[in-house]
Amino acid sequence: MNTQLGRPEVVHALKAAIAQSAEQMITFRDYMNICLYNEPGGYYRNEEPKIGKAGDFYTSSSIGTVMGDMVAAFLEKRTRVPDDPDERIHLVEWGGGNGRMALHVLDELRLIAPDLYSRLSYTMIESSSYHRRLQRETLQTHADVLTFMEEQAWFAQPPQDHLYVIANELLDAFPVQRMRYQQEQWQQSYVVWNEDDQTFSEIWRSLQDSRLLDDLQGMNVQWVDGQIAEINTAAAAWIEAVMNRMHSGSLLVIDYGDRQEELYAPHRHNGTLMCYRRHQAHDNPFIYQGEQDVTSHVNFTACKQTASMSGADEVSLQTQREFLLDQGILHKLQNHFDRNPFSDVSKRNRAIRQLLVSDQMSELFKVLIATKKK
């Protein structure tokens, strides 16, 4: 028996999908999609903790309230002089996890901009019933401004003015296609089930998808033989759909990734795909199905291009450190002589330094801002 197989319901769904396919294999994207989003056992669908000490990884909202405070500062500046002081402000967060980011943003807006808070709505777009429940519990003090909506219903509404969409570590969780450049030809990753040793494994086949081939050939990248790359077509499609839903406002994307020339540089020969389980990182997605996060870096060059082509008047890309400094994070640092390392001031100062100095967050994480003006 293979002890590294994941949740039984996810393994069953994967085996069924492979068995139903004509060639007894599925694309890596389909495999990743089932591992993460299968009901009810997929990683983002099951009720195991994901974030924090009891979970598998930390996010910026795990490090105190500072990131939420800075997002609130960004929103307050963007909405400071509306055309109509009574105009409703529409905040929308996608994939809000346990709701901590929304809590920090709303707490800070209520404190620093009560007039803004009094005319805003905060909509959570969340496909996981487990996470919706966590969000309702976390955000009880803001129930009057909070709504929940399904993705399809939200996209069906007409474009809005004063619409601000927040996506914190969302795009990296979209299933990706996995490619390999071999002897000047492109190959695509597929996943098969091996009955003999009860394992899933990867095989490579010649790439037949003309759209994916056009995307790869259109990149200004010098590929090297044997290089593996992840292509996240869902991220671009999502950005296009969000920008089309927006008449005026901003999209704020916070995620780890890079520009195309860095993301597909020769030193990333094996791509950027990573798995996280119990705070341990590794690069084998073919084990612990439904029990580990599977993720890859975001191609922010493609994201910027899509936002511009979708009608954005301004598109900027910064490191997380640059974004935090622009929003005034240094004003949150407090001089103090308290020797207690567990005091509120000490913990807040540590959180600020961690967000600014940590190599894992300050430079690796990027912030994309795409704005439409009236």
N, C-alpha and C positions, 0 to 999 in steps of 0.2 A: 504493500500500500504506500502511495506517495504522500508523505506527511506534509509536503509543501503545497498541496492543492488547497485552494481557498474555500469559500463558503459553498456548501453543496448545491444550493439553488443556482448560484452563478455558474458553477462548473457544469451543471445540468443544462443551463441555457446555452452555454458555449458549445457543448457537445451536440446539442440539438441543432443549432445554427449551422455547424460544420456538416452534420449528417444530411441536412436538407439541401446543402449546396451541391451543384452538379459535379464539381471537381473535389468535393470533400475538403474544402478549405474556405476560410473567410479572410477578408482584408484585415490588416492590422487595425485600421480605423474601426471596423465593426467589432473586432475583439476588444479594443479599448472601451468602446461605447458600452458593451455589455458588462465589462468589469466594473465600470463606474456608475452606470445608470440603469442597470437591470432592476426591475421591481420584483420582490422587495429587498433583494440581498446585495445589489450593487453598492459600491463603496459610498457613493453620495446618496444612497437611498436607505441603507440600513441605519439602525438607531444606536450604533456605537459612537462614542465621542471621536471627533476628528481633530479638534483644535485644543491646544493647551497641554498641560502636564499629563492628563489622562488620555490624550489623543495621540496623534502621529506627527504633528508639526505645530509650529507657532505662526501666527500672522502678525501684521503690524498692530492690529487691534488688541492683540494679546499683551502688548507692551504698554500698559497704562492707557490713558485716554488721549495721549498726545496726537496720534494720527487723526483721530476723529476731530479733535480741536482744530487741527490745521485744515481739514476738509471744510469744517464750519467757517473758518476764516476766509477760505477761498470763496465759498458760497455767499458769505456776507458781502464781500467786496463786489462780486459779480452782480448782485441784486440791489446794490446800494441806491441807485438812482433809476428806479423803474419809470416807464412812461406814465403809468397810472399807479399812484400809491396804494390803491385798493386792489390792484391786480393780484390774482392768485399765483403763487409760486409752486411749481410742481417738482418735487424731488422724487427721484426713482432710483432704488438700489436693486441691482441684480445679484442673485446668489449671495445673500447677506449672511449665510452661515448661522451662527448662534445669535445674531442680532447686536453684537457688541459695538460694531462700527456705527450702526444707526443710532444706538443709545448715546454714544459719545458725541456724535454730530448733533443730535437733537438737544441733548443736555446743554451743550455749548451755545447753540443758537438761541435757546430760550434765555440763556444768561447774557450773551453779548448783543443780541438783536431781537428783543421781545416783539417789536413791531413786525419784523420779518416772520418770526415764529407764529404770530397770530394769523397770518394769511398764507401759510404753506400747508401743503399736503405731502405726506411721505408714503410712497407706494413701494411695497416690497414685492418683487417678482421672484418667486421661489417655487421650484417644481417639486421639492421634497416636502412631504407632509411632516416628517420628523423635524426638519429645520423650521417650517412654518410654526410648529408648536413651540419650539425654543424661542423663536422671535417674538411670538405673542407674550410669552412669559417674561422675556427680557424687557420688552417695551411697554409694559403695562402703564407706566407713568406718562406715556405719550399716546395712549389709545385714541384720544380725540382727533389726532392728526394722521393716524396710521391707517392704511388700507392694504389689502392683499389682492393681487390680481394674477391671473394666469397669463403666460407669455402671449398666447394666441389672441386673447381678448384685448390685451394692451396694444398689440400691433394693429388690431382692427380699428382702433380709434383714430380720428383725424389728427393731423399734426397740431401741436400746441405751441403757444408762446410761453416764455419763461419756464422752459423745461430743462432740468438739470439731472443728468443720468450718471450714477456712480457705479463703477465696476471695479471692485477691489479683489484682486486675485481670482478673476473669473475666466479670462481667456485662456490661461494656461491649463485649465481643466477641460477644454474642448478636445474631443478625440481628434487625433491627427493621422494623416497618411505617412507611412515610413518608407523612404526611398533610398536606393543605393546606386551610386555611379560606378559602373563596372565596365572596363574596356570600352570606354566612350559610349556606352549605352546605359539607359536608365532601367532599373529594376524596381519592382514594388514588393513590399513585404506582405506575406500571407501567413496565417496561423493554421496549423493542423493539429489533430488529436492523435497521439500515439497510444494505441490500445495496449501494446506489449508492456510498456513501462509506465503507463498511466500518466503521461505528461503532455503538455502543450508545447509546441516548438514552432520556430519560424522557418519559412522557406521563401525563396526569392523567385519571382517570375518577371519576364519582360513586361515593361509598362505599356499598357494598351490604351489608357485613358488619355485622349488627345488634349483635354483641357489641362490636366496635371502636367503633361509634357510641355505644353505651351508656357505654363507658369514657370517651370524649371528652366526652360531655355531662355525665357525673358529676363531672368535674374542676371544682374551684373556680377557674376561670381565665377571665379576660376576653380572649377571642381577638380579634385584629385582622385586618382583611381582608388576604388574601394570606399570612398567617403559616403557616410550615411547622413541623411537629412530628414527632418520632420516638416511636413507641410500642413499648416492649419488653415484650411480653406473656410472652416466654420467661423473663425474670428473675423475675417473680412466680410463675410455675409452678414454677421451680426452687426458690425459697425455700420454697414450700408443701411440695414433695416432701421437701426436706431436713429441715424441721421435723417432718414426719410420721414421718421415719425416726429421730428423736431422742426418747428417753424422758426423758433429762436431759443437760444439757450446754449448749454455746453454739455459735452460728454467728457467725463473724467475717468480715465482708465489707469489703474495702479496695478502693476504686475512686474514679474521678473522676465527679462528678455533683453533684446538689443537690436541695433540696426543690422540690416541684412548682411553687410560686408563683414561684420564681426560674428554674427550668428552662424554663418556658413564658411568661416575661415578654415584653412587647413588644419589648425590645431584642434578644431572640433570634429575630428575625423569620424568619431562614433556618434555624432549628433548630440542632442541635449536631453534626451529622454531620461527621466529619473523616477524612482519609486521611493515612497516614504511610508515606513511602518514602525510604530513605536519609537519614533524619533531616530530611527536608523535609515540612512540613505543608501540606495544601491541602484543598479541599472538593469535588473532582470524583471521585466513585466510579466513573465510567463509562470509566475508562482503567486501564491496567496491571492487568488482572484477574488475581488470584492473585499479584501481585508487590507489593501494598501492603496495609497494614492498613486496615480500614474500621471505624469505631467511632463510638459516640455516648454522650453523658453518661447516667448512670444516674438514674432517677427514684426518689430515696430515700423520698419520701412513699409511693409505691406499695409499695416494699419493706417499710417499717415496717408499713403497714396489713396486708400479707399475712402478715408474721411474727406479728403480734398475733392475726389471725384463725386462724392455724395453731397456736395453743396456747402461744405464748411468754408466759412470766410477766413478763419484763422486756425492753423494747426501747429501745435508746439510739442516738442518732446524734450523732457528733462530727466536728469537722474532724480531719484527720490530726495536726495540731499538738497539739490537745487530747489526743488519744489517746496520743501519744508522751510528753507531759508527765505524764499520769496514770501511765504505766508507769515513770517515773523516768529519762527520757533524760538529764536534766541531770546525773545522777550519773555518766554515762559521759564527760562532758567532763573533760579532765585539764589541770591547770596544768602548763606545761612551758616551758623556756627553750631548747629545741632550735630553732635557726634553720634547720634542714633542712626545707624544705617537703614533702619526700617521705618523712619518717620515718613510722612507723606511727601515732604519737600525732598528728602533724600531719594526716595523712590522715583519721584517725577524727574528729578535731574538726571538720574541714571537712565531712565527711559529715553530722555532727549538725547543724551550722549550715545546711547545704543543705536538710535535711529539715524544719527548723523555720522557716526564713526564706523559702525559695523560694516565690514566688507560685504556681508551677506545681504544687507538691506540698502545701505546708502548709495551704492553704485550699481549693484546688480538690478535693483528695482528701478523701473522707469515710470514716468508719469506722462501720459498722453492727454492733451487738452484740445478738443476740437469744438469750435464755437461757430454758431450761426447767429447773425445779427438780423434785426428786423428790417 
